[in-house]
Amino acid sequence: MVSRLIKLLFLVTWISGCATAAPLRHNMCDEKEVLTFADVYRKSKQPRRTEAENLPVLTLDMPAGYVKPYMPVIRPPRVIKVWVPAHVLRDDRNIMVAGHWSFVMLEGTSWFIEGEVR
């Protein structure tokens, strides 16, 4: 009984000695050089100076829309989002397809002036 107590006491002392060992200092980094997540996020949202200086000035010479002369404008495609429920394949009953969203194009891209009557 005494030997078990001594072994247990030795084991606890040995483990606690390992847990309280001082960490190695050569791998520690300088606290001033470490950026927080908020600092990195703020820095990413700032505009880059080279991009902002090289942007061309955009101007519209012709009016857009229903006024002549017409300017070609693209109509975006009509797309709907469809839910496909989970199902088992007809050919192979061992394969189950998980439920997922799929996008179906109802109308393709077209020019705005294609629908106008001249």
C-alpha positions as CSV (number, residue, x, y, z in Angstrom):
1,M,0.0,0.0,0.0
2,V,2.8,2.4,0.9
3,S,4.7,1.6,-2.3
4,R,1.6,2.4,-4.4
5,L,1.3,5.7,-2.6
6,I,5.0,6.5,-3.1
7,K,4.7,5.6,-6.8
8,L,1.6,7.7,-7.2
9,L,3.3,10.7,-5.5
10,F,6.4,10.3,-7.6
11,L,4.3,10.2,-10.8
12,V,2.3,13.3,-9.9
13,T,5.5,15.2,-9.0
14,W,7.2,14.1,-12.3
15,I,4.2,15.1,-14.4
16,S,3.7,18.5,-12.7
17,G,7.4,19.2,-13.1
18,C,7.1,18.7,-16.9
19,A,4.0,20.9,-17.0
20,T,5.7,23.8,-15.3
21,A,8.9,23.8,-17.4
22,A,9.7,27.2,-18.8
23,P,9.0,27.6,-22.6
24,L,11.8,28.0,-25.0
25,R,12.4,31.7,-25.7
26,H,14.2,31.5,-29.1
27,N,10.8,30.8,-30.9
28,M,8.9,33.6,-29.3
29,C,8.0,36.5,-31.6
30,D,7.9,40.2,-30.9
31,E,4.5,41.3,-29.6
32,K,4.8,44.6,-31.6
33,E,5.1,42.7,-34.9
34,V,2.0,40.5,-34.4
35,L,-1.1,41.9,-36.0
36,T,-4.5,41.1,-34.7
37,F,-7.3,39.9,-36.9
38,A,-9.0,43.3,-36.8
39,D,-5.7,45.0,-38.0
40,V,-5.4,42.6,-40.9
41,Y,-9.1,43.2,-41.8
42,R,-8.8,47.0,-41.7
43,K,-5.6,46.8,-43.8
44,S,-7.3,44.6,-46.4
45,K,-10.2,47.1,-46.8
46,Q,-7.9,50.1,-47.5
47,P,-7.5,50.9,-51.2
48,R,-4.2,50.2,-52.8
49,R,-2.6,53.4,-53.9
50,T,-1.3,52.1,-57.2
51,E,-4.8,50.9,-58.2
52,A,-6.5,54.1,-57.2
53,E,-4.0,56.3,-59.0
54,N,-4.2,54.4,-62.3
55,L,-8.0,54.3,-62.7
56,P,-9.2,55.9,-66.0
57,V,-12.0,58.5,-65.8
58,L,-15.2,57.0,-67.3
59,T,-17.5,59.2,-69.3
60,L,-20.7,58.5,-71.3
61,D,-21.0,60.2,-74.6
62,M,-24.3,58.7,-75.8
63,P,-27.5,58.5,-73.8
64,A,-28.5,54.9,-72.7
65,G,-32.0,53.5,-72.8
66,Y,-34.9,54.4,-75.0
67,V,-33.5,57.6,-76.4
68,K,-32.0,57.5,-80.0
69,P,-29.2,56.8,-80.9
70,Y,-29.6,53.5,-79.1
71,M,-26.7,52.2,-77.1
72,P,-26.4,48.3,-77.0
73,V,-27.2,47.1,-73.5
74,I,-27.3,43.5,-72.5
75,R,-30.3,41.9,-70.8
76,P,-29.2,39.4,-68.2
77,P,-30.4,35.8,-68.5
78,R,-33.4,34.6,-66.5
79,V,-32.2,32.0,-64.1
80,I,-34.2,30.3,-61.3
81,K,-33.0,28.3,-58.4
82,V,-34.5,24.8,-58.1
83,W,-34.3,22.4,-55.2
84,V,-33.5,18.8,-56.2
85,P,-34.6,16.5,-53.3
86,A,-32.5,13.5,-52.2
87,H,-33.1,10.5,-54.3
88,V,-31.8,7.0,-55.3
89,L,-30.6,6.5,-58.9
90,R,-32.8,4.3,-61.1
91,D,-29.9,2.4,-62.7
92,D,-27.9,1.7,-59.5
93,R,-30.0,1.4,-56.3
94,N,-26.8,1.6,-54.1
95,I,-26.2,5.2,-55.1
96,M,-28.0,8.0,-53.2
97,V,-27.8,11.6,-54.5
98,A,-28.0,14.2,-51.7
99,G,-30.5,17.0,-52.0
100,H,-29.0,20.1,-53.6
101,W,-29.8,23.4,-55.3
102,S,-29.5,23.6,-59.0
103,F,-29.8,26.7,-61.3
104,V,-31.9,26.5,-64.5
105,M,-31.6,29.1,-67.3
106,L,-35.0,30.0,-68.6
107,E,-33.8,32.6,-71.1
108,G,-30.3,33.3,-72.4
109,T,-28.5,36.6,-72.5
110,S,-29.8,39.0,-75.2
111,W,-29.2,42.6,-76.4
112,F,-31.6,45.2,-75.1
113,I,-32.2,46.5,-78.7
114,E,-33.2,43.1,-80.1
115,G,-36.7,43.5,-78.5
116,E,-37.2,47.1,-79.6
117,V,-39.4,47.8,-82.7
118,R,-37.8,50.3,-85.2
